[in-house]
Amino acid sequence: MNQPERRETSPEEHQKGGVPFFPDHFVKEMSVMALVAAILWFLATLMPMPMGEPADPLRTPPGIKPEWYFLAVFQILKYVPKDAGIIFSFLIFPPLLMLFPLTYNWYSKYTYGRLVVHTIGALGVLTAVFLSLLAYLGFE
């Protein structure tokens, strides 16, 4: 097969449009990138960073806390069995919150329906705030 000949660019072409990006600049940039990657690879194998002690999945390091919105769940998992806490926190409570707007008119017809639901909601919020404060302050 005949391969196309690569023609040299003249100085007049450089002034008109410059050097084409591919393959001229592309090959230069890839060469520099490969050289930098090779140097980094060489230095990483020559002087590896120490890793420290292996992780223990059964022991949480001291001082580790979740974000503020997970503090109540983090604290409740300390007081109840793990399976019960996970089932309540992620499989029962969120669907109840999603169904709340759909059932609001149903129970508000009754005399004490609104009072009962609002009391339960307020107790839930106060419990979540209390558990979050316990977790934030570091109580077991």
N, CA and C atoms as a LAMMPS dump frame, in Angstrom:
ITEM: TIMESTEP
0
ITEM: NUMBER OF ATOMS
420
ITEM: BOX BOUNDS ff ff ff
-5.0000000000000000e+02 5.0000000000000000e+02
-5.0000000000000000e+02 5.0000000000000000e+02
-5.0000000000000000e+02 5.0000000000000000e+02
ITEM: ATOMS id mol type element x y z
1 1 1 N 0.827 -1.182 0
2 1 2 C 0 0 0
3 1 3 C 0.868 1.242 0
4 2 1 N 0.411 2.177 -0.718
5 2 2 C 1.122 3.451 -0.719
6 2 3 C 0.64 4.305 0.429
7 3 1 N 1.563 4.716 1.248
8 3 2 C 1.209 5.608 2.331
9 3 3 C 1.332 7.038 1.839
10 4 1 N 0.418 7.895 2.264
11 4 2 C 0.522 9.281 1.793
12 4 3 C 1.781 9.92 2.361
13 5 1 N 2.392 10.675 1.515
14 5 2 C 3.62 11.344 1.949
15 5 3 C 3.272 12.524 2.825
16 6 1 N 4.071 12.709 3.819
17 6 2 C 3.883 13.857 4.698
18 6 3 C 4.643 15.021 4.099
19 7 1 N 3.915 16.048 3.836
20 7 2 C 4.606 17.168 3.205
21 7 3 C 5.018 18.168 4.271
22 8 1 N 6.083 18.784 4.066
23 8 2 C 6.602 19.798 4.979
24 8 3 C 5.862 21.113 4.751
25 9 1 N 5.654 21.829 5.841
26 9 2 C 4.989 23.123 5.706
27 9 3 C 6.025 24.194 5.461
28 10 1 N 5.684 25.073 4.584
29 10 2 C 6.614 26.158 4.254
30 10 3 C 6.403 27.313 5.212
31 11 1 N 7.366 28.231 5.277
32 11 2 C 7.211 29.403 6.155
33 11 3 C 5.99 30.241 5.784
34 12 1 N 5.625 30.258 4.506
35 12 2 C 4.448 31.023 4.115
36 12 3 C 3.179 30.414 4.704
37 13 1 N 3.095 29.065 4.759
38 13 2 C 1.933 28.403 5.338
39 13 3 C 1.853 28.636 6.845
40 14 1 N 3.013 28.709 7.509
41 14 2 C 3.029 28.995 8.942
42 14 3 C 2.436 30.368 9.21
43 15 1 N 2.747 31.326 8.353
44 15 2 C 2.228 32.666 8.55
45 15 3 C 0.743 32.731 8.227
46 16 1 N 0.273 31.94 7.274
47 16 2 C -1.141 31.977 6.885
48 16 3 C -2.025 31.343 7.958
49 17 1 N -1.786 30.088 8.212
50 17 2 C -2.701 29.379 9.109
51 17 3 C -2.009 28.723 10.273
52 18 1 N -0.738 28.682 10.337
53 18 2 C -0.044 28.028 11.423
54 18 3 C 0.153 26.552 11.16
55 19 1 N 0.617 25.855 12.181
56 19 2 C 0.89 24.431 12.087
57 19 3 C -0.39 23.685 12.455
58 20 1 N -0.741 22.631 11.743
59 20 2 C -1.967 21.903 12.073
60 20 3 C -1.863 21.232 13.447
61 21 1 N -3.013 21.173 14.146
62 21 2 C -3.022 20.569 15.476
63 21 3 C -2.697 19.092 15.424
64 22 1 N -3.374 18.383 14.53
65 22 2 C -3.116 16.944 14.399
66 22 3 C -2.38 16.722 13.106
67 23 1 N -1.266 16.106 13.103
68 23 2 C -0.59 15.362 14.161
69 23 3 C 0.521 16.13 14.851
70 24 1 N 0.836 17.34 14.394
71 24 2 C 2.032 18.023 14.909
72 24 3 C 1.943 18.328 16.407
73 25 1 N 0.968 19.13 16.839
74 25 2 C 0.872 19.475 18.26
75 25 3 C 0.438 18.278 19.098
76 26 1 N -0.429 17.455 18.551
77 26 2 C -0.936 16.301 19.284
78 26 3 C 0.189 15.361 19.693
79 27 1 N 1.091 15.065 18.78
80 27 2 C 2.209 14.156 19.077
81 27 3 C 3.125 14.77 20.129
82 28 1 N 3.37 16.066 20.036
83 28 2 C 4.223 16.724 21.04
84 28 3 C 3.576 16.667 22.426
85 29 1 N 2.286 16.977 22.507
86 29 2 C 1.608 16.973 23.807
87 29 3 C 1.539 15.57 24.407
88 30 1 N 1.274 14.57 23.603
89 30 2 C 1.222 13.192 24.091
90 30 3 C 2.602 12.716 24.536
91 31 1 N 3.638 13.165 23.869
92 31 2 C 5.002 12.797 24.274
93 31 3 C 5.324 13.386 25.647
94 32 1 N 4.963 14.637 25.85
95 32 2 C 5.216 15.268 27.143
96 32 3 C 4.389 14.582 28.233
97 33 1 N 3.127 14.262 27.941
98 33 2 C 2.278 13.595 28.923
99 33 3 C 2.835 12.215 29.288
100 34 1 N 3.314 11.464 28.307
101 34 2 C 3.89 10.147 28.575
102 34 3 C 5.167 10.278 29.405
103 35 1 N 5.978 11.288 29.13
104 35 2 C 7.208 11.505 29.884
105 35 3 C 6.895 11.848 31.343
106 36 1 N 5.934 12.744 31.578
107 36 2 C 5.559 13.11 32.954
108 36 3 C 4.979 11.897 33.688
109 37 1 N 4.135 11.113 33.02
110 37 2 C 3.569 9.918 33.65
111 37 3 C 4.665 8.909 33.993
112 38 1 N 5.65 8.741 33.127
113 38 2 C 6.746 7.814 33.396
114 38 3 C 7.586 8.285 34.583
115 39 1 N 7.832 9.582 34.672
116 39 2 C 8.602 10.113 35.803
117 39 3 C 7.834 9.92 37.104
118 40 1 N 6.53 10.216 37.096
119 40 2 C 5.725 10.017 38.302
120 40 3 C 5.668 8.55 38.701
121 41 1 N 5.513 7.672 37.731
122 41 2 C 5.484 6.232 38.019
123 41 3 C 6.819 5.792 38.622
124 42 1 N 7.93 6.269 38.07
125 42 2 C 9.243 5.913 38.578
126 42 3 C 9.417 6.405 40.022
127 43 1 N 9.044 7.656 40.278
128 43 2 C 9.184 8.189 41.635
129 43 3 C 8.251 7.476 42.617
130 44 1 N 7.056 7.092 42.181
131 44 2 C 6.124 6.399 43.068
132 44 3 C 6.626 5.009 43.429
133 45 1 N 7.306 4.333 42.505
134 45 2 C 7.84 3.01 42.832
135 45 3 C 9.15 3.115 43.597
136 46 1 N 9.881 4.189 43.376
137 46 2 C 11.147 4.374 44.073
138 46 3 C 10.925 4.764 45.533
139 47 1 N 9.967 5.648 45.782
140 47 2 C 9.689 6.138 47.132
141 47 3 C 8.201 6.022 47.426
142 48 1 N 7.683 4.828 47.713
143 48 2 C 6.235 4.699 47.967
144 48 3 C 5.857 5.337 49.3
145 49 1 N 4.619 5.827 49.364
146 49 2 C 4.112 6.43 50.596
147 49 3 C 3.773 5.314 51.59
148 50 1 N 4.059 5.503 52.875
149 50 2 C 3.671 4.486 53.86
150 50 3 C 2.154 4.466 54.018
151 51 1 N 1.604 3.28 54.157
152 51 2 C 0.155 3.123 54.212
153 51 3 C -0.397 3.156 55.636
154 52 1 N 0.388 2.853 56.636
155 52 2 C -0.126 2.806 58.003
156 52 3 C -0.692 1.435 58.308
157 53 1 N -1.421 1.367 59.428
158 53 2 C -1.966 0.078 59.846
159 53 3 C -3.175 -0.298 58.989
160 54 1 N -3.413 -1.589 58.807
161 54 2 C -4.572 -2.009 58.004
162 54 3 C -5.891 -1.615 58.675
163 55 1 N -6.898 -1.382 57.875
164 55 2 C -8.202 -0.979 58.403
165 55 3 C -8.886 -2.149 59.094
166 56 1 N -9.566 -1.849 60.203
167 56 2 C -10.342 -2.843 60.933
168 56 3 C -11.815 -2.475 60.77
169 57 1 N -12.594 -3.264 60.016
170 57 2 C -13.981 -2.886 59.775
171 57 3 C -14.877 -2.975 61.007
172 58 1 N -14.419 -3.611 62.059
173 58 2 C -15.233 -3.748 63.26
174 58 3 C -14.974 -2.658 64.293
175 59 1 N -14.013 -1.791 64.032
176 59 2 C -13.666 -0.742 65.008
177 59 3 C -13.615 0.596 64.282
178 60 1 N -14.451 1.521 64.719
179 60 2 C -14.447 2.863 64.152
180 60 3 C -13.381 3.682 64.856
181 61 1 N -12.544 4.384 64.12
182 61 2 C -11.545 5.22 64.775
183 61 3 C -12.206 6.32 65.6
184 62 1 N -11.558 6.749 66.681
185 62 2 C -12.169 7.789 67.512
186 62 3 C -12.261 9.114 66.75
187 63 1 N -13.312 9.86 67.045
188 63 2 C -13.466 11.169 66.427
189 63 3 C -14.197 11.161 65.095
190 64 1 N -14.609 10.001 64.614
191 64 2 C -15.318 9.935 63.337
192 64 3 C -16.805 10.126 63.616
193 65 1 N -17.402 11.109 62.963
194 65 2 C -18.833 11.351 63.099
195 65 3 C -19.413 11.566 61.709
196 66 1 N -20.669 11.176 61.514
197 66 2 C -21.302 11.431 60.219
198 66 3 C -21.686 12.903 60.096
199 67 1 N -22.219 13.26 58.941
200 67 2 C -22.72 14.617 58.739
201 67 3 C -23.895 14.867 59.676
202 68 1 N -24.269 16.122 59.86
203 68 2 C -25.273 16.494 60.851
204 68 3 C -26.619 15.828 60.589
205 69 1 N -26.969 15.59 59.331
206 69 2 C -28.287 15.034 59.042
207 69 3 C -28.365 13.537 59.303
208 70 1 N -27.241 12.869 59.579
209 70 2 C -27.259 11.453 59.931
210 70 3 C -26.932 11.218 61.411
211 71 1 N -26.791 12.267 62.2
212 71 2 C -26.397 12.088 63.6
213 71 3 C -27.441 11.309 64.402
214 72 1 N -28.732 11.556 64.177
215 72 2 C -29.768 10.841 64.938
216 72 3 C -29.746 9.355 64.603
217 73 1 N -29.596 9.014 63.328
218 73 2 C -29.533 7.596 62.932
219 73 3 C -28.268 6.956 63.504
220 74 1 N -27.169 7.685 63.477
221 74 2 C -25.904 7.193 64.024
222 74 3 C -26.047 6.889 65.516
223 75 1 N -26.753 7.758 66.225
224 75 2 C -26.905 7.566 67.672
225 75 3 C -27.894 6.451 67.984
226 76 1 N -28.969 6.363 67.215
227 76 2 C -29.97 5.326 67.518
228 76 3 C -29.399 3.936 67.266
229 77 1 N -28.45 3.809 66.359
230 77 2 C -27.831 2.507 66.106
231 77 3 C -26.978 2.034 67.284
232 78 1 N -26.638 2.95 68.186
233 78 2 C -25.89 2.56 69.384
234 78 3 C -26.807 1.956 70.448
235 79 1 N -28.095 2.293 70.412
236 79 2 C -29.013 1.89 71.475
237 79 3 C -29.881 0.692 71.13
238 80 1 N -30.159 0.466 69.878
239 80 2 C -31.025 -0.65 69.477
240 80 3 C -30.19 -1.645 68.685
241 81 1 N -30.677 -2.866 68.516
242 81 2 C -29.947 -3.817 67.674
243 81 3 C -29.789 -3.259 66.253
244 82 1 N -28.691 -3.619 65.636
245 82 2 C -28.327 -3.05 64.335
246 82 3 C -29.421 -3.253 63.287
247 83 1 N -29.962 -4.46 63.191
248 83 2 C -30.981 -4.745 62.179
249 83 3 C -32.239 -3.923 62.412
250 84 1 N -32.666 -3.806 63.667
251 84 2 C -33.87 -3.04 63.969
252 84 3 C -33.676 -1.557 63.645
253 85 1 N -32.524 -1.026 63.962
254 85 2 C -32.247 0.384 63.669
255 85 3 C -32.22 0.668 62.183
256 86 1 N -31.619 -0.228 61.411
257 86 2 C -31.555 -0.034 59.96
258 86 3 C -32.939 -0.169 59.335
259 87 1 N -33.699 -1.158 59.787
260 87 2 C -35.038 -1.353 59.223
261 87 3 C -35.918 -0.145 59.524
262 88 1 N -35.882 0.362 60.752
263 88 2 C -36.709 1.515 61.094
264 88 3 C -36.242 2.767 60.37
265 89 1 N -34.945 3 60.365
266 89 2 C -34.42 4.25 59.827
267 89 3 C -34.553 4.37 58.319
268 90 1 N -34.449 3.271 57.602
269 90 2 C -34.404 3.364 56.149
270 90 3 C -35.555 2.655 55.429
271 91 1 N -36.241 1.727 56.091
272 91 2 C -37.289 0.994 55.391
273 91 3 C -38.705 1.328 55.881
274 92 1 N -38.84 1.855 57.101
275 92 2 C -40.171 2.157 57.625
276 92 3 C -40.414 3.664 57.683
277 93 1 N -39.487 4.412 58.236
278 93 2 C -39.7 5.839 58.459
279 93 3 C -39.825 6.649 57.162
280 94 1 N -38.959 6.512 56.158
281 94 2 C -39.125 7.313 54.922
282 94 3 C -40.444 7.067 54.188
283 95 1 N -40.93 5.806 54.05
284 95 2 C -42.247 5.658 53.413
285 95 3 C -43.374 6.318 54.205
286 96 1 N -43.284 6.293 55.538
287 96 2 C -44.302 6.976 56.326
288 96 3 C -44.279 8.478 56.067
289 97 1 N -43.099 9.058 55.95
290 97 2 C -43.007 10.485 55.638
291 97 3 C -43.558 10.79 54.245
292 98 1 N -43.36 9.882 53.295
293 98 2 C -43.871 10.109 51.939
294 98 3 C -45.386 9.949 51.877
295 99 1 N -45.956 9.105 52.72
296 99 2 C -47.405 8.903 52.722
297 99 3 C -48.144 9.959 53.537
298 100 1 N -47.45 10.718 54.355
299 100 2 C -48.081 11.707 55.228
300 100 3 C -48.954 12.712 54.463
301 101 1 N -48.494 13.336 53.391
302 101 2 C -49.362 14.294 52.698
303 101 3 C -50.599 13.646 52.079
304 102 1 N -50.505 12.387 51.686
305 102 2 C -51.642 11.717 51.066
306 102 3 C -52.742 11.391 52.068
307 103 1 N -52.401 11.203 53.32
308 103 2 C -53.382 10.811 54.337
309 103 3 C -53.801 11.967 55.228
310 104 1 N -53.316 13.164 54.971
311 104 2 C -53.574 14.287 55.88
312 104 3 C -55.068 14.605 55.978
313 105 1 N -55.776 14.641 54.868
314 105 2 C -57.211 14.958 54.905
315 105 3 C -58.019 13.835 55.553
316 106 1 N -57.553 12.622 55.449
317 106 2 C -58.287 11.484 56.001
318 106 3 C -58.389 11.564 57.526
319 107 1 N -57.27 11.778 58.201
320 107 2 C -57.306 11.778 59.661
321 107 3 C -57.672 13.148 60.224
322 108 1 N -57.645 14.206 59.425
323 108 2 C -57.998 15.526 59.956
324 108 3 C -59.512 15.682 60.116
325 109 1 N -60.297 14.767 59.551
326 109 2 C -61.757 14.808 59.719
327 109 3 C -62.153 14.491 61.157
328 110 1 N -61.362 13.686 61.822
329 110 2 C -61.705 13.262 63.17
330 110 3 C -61.348 14.351 64.177
331 111 1 N -62.002 14.332 65.319
332 111 2 C -61.843 15.392 66.315
333 111 3 C -60.402 15.505 66.798
334 112 1 N -59.819 14.375 67.165
335 112 2 C -58.468 14.413 67.709
336 112 3 C -57.428 13.926 66.7
337 113 1 N -57.804 13.707 65.481
338 113 2 C -56.87 13.182 64.478
339 113 3 C -55.672 14.08 64.26
340 114 1 N -55.955 15.374 64.059
341 114 2 C -54.849 16.314 63.835
342 114 3 C -53.97 16.434 65.062
343 115 1 N -54.582 16.508 66.219
344 115 2 C -53.817 16.652 67.464
345 115 3 C -52.899 15.453 67.673
346 116 1 N -53.389 14.26 67.429
347 116 2 C -52.582 13.051 67.619
348 116 3 C -51.417 13.032 66.637
349 117 1 N -51.685 13.304 65.371
350 117 2 C -50.625 13.247 64.369
351 117 3 C -49.593 14.346 64.603
352 118 1 N -50.038 15.538 64.941
353 118 2 C -49.085 16.617 65.205
354 118 3 C -48.271 16.35 66.469
355 119 1 N -48.873 15.737 67.466
356 119 2 C -48.131 15.373 68.676
357 119 3 C -47.075 14.315 68.355
358 120 1 N -47.458 13.311 67.576
359 120 2 C -46.491 12.272 67.195
360 120 3 C -45.363 12.886 66.372
361 121 1 N -45.7 13.792 65.462
362 121 2 C -44.67 14.458 64.656
363 121 3 C -43.73 15.296 65.506
364 122 1 N -44.29 16.048 66.459
365 122 2 C -43.454 16.871 67.335
366 122 3 C -42.544 16.008 68.198
367 123 1 N -43.069 14.898 68.713
368 123 2 C -42.225 13.989 69.497
369 123 3 C -41.116 13.379 68.641
370 124 1 N -41.423 13.063 67.398
371 124 2 C -40.396 12.537 66.504
372 124 3 C -39.296 13.55 66.234
373 125 1 N -39.679 14.803 66.012
374 125 2 C -38.675 15.853 65.773
375 125 3 C -37.839 16.079 67.022
376 126 1 N -38.483 16.138 68.185
377 126 2 C -37.733 16.333 69.434
378 126 3 C -36.794 15.159 69.707
379 127 1 N -37.244 13.949 69.418
380 127 2 C -36.38 12.778 69.595
381 127 3 C -35.174 12.846 68.663
382 128 1 N -35.401 13.24 67.406
383 128 2 C -34.298 13.347 66.45
384 128 3 C -33.304 14.417 66.881
385 129 1 N -33.809 15.545 67.379
386 129 2 C -32.916 16.615 67.855
387 129 3 C -32.137 16.141 69.078
388 130 1 N -32.807 15.468 69.993
389 130 2 C -32.141 14.961 71.198
390 130 3 C -31.051 13.946 70.835
391 131 1 N -31.364 13.001 69.965
392 131 2 C -30.37 12.004 69.554
393 131 3 C -29.213 12.66 68.795
394 132 1 N -29.507 13.673 67.991
395 132 2 C -28.448 14.374 67.262
396 132 3 C -27.523 15.096 68.226
397 133 1 N -28.092 15.73 69.261
398 133 2 C -27.251 16.403 70.258
399 133 3 C -26.388 15.386 71.026
400 134 1 N -26.957 14.249 71.372
401 134 2 C -26.164 13.217 72.048
402 134 3 C -24.998 12.755 71.172
403 135 1 N -25.267 12.547 69.889
404 135 2 C -24.203 12.106 68.991
405 135 3 C -23.16 13.205 68.79
406 136 1 N -23.616 14.457 68.69
407 136 2 C -22.685 15.57 68.487
408 136 3 C -21.765 15.751 69.692
409 137 1 N -22.333 15.569 70.873
410 137 2 C -21.529 15.739 72.092
411 137 3 C -20.703 14.5 72.418
412 138 1 N -20.963 13.397 71.729
413 138 2 C -20.129 12.211 71.89
414 138 3 C -20.555 11.256 72.982
415 139 1 N -21.819 11.28 73.384
416 139 2 C -22.286 10.351 74.404
417 139 3 C -22.521 8.984 73.803
418 140 1 N -22.244 7.956 74.571
419 140 2 C -22.499 6.588 74.143
420 140 3 C -23.896 6.274 74.512
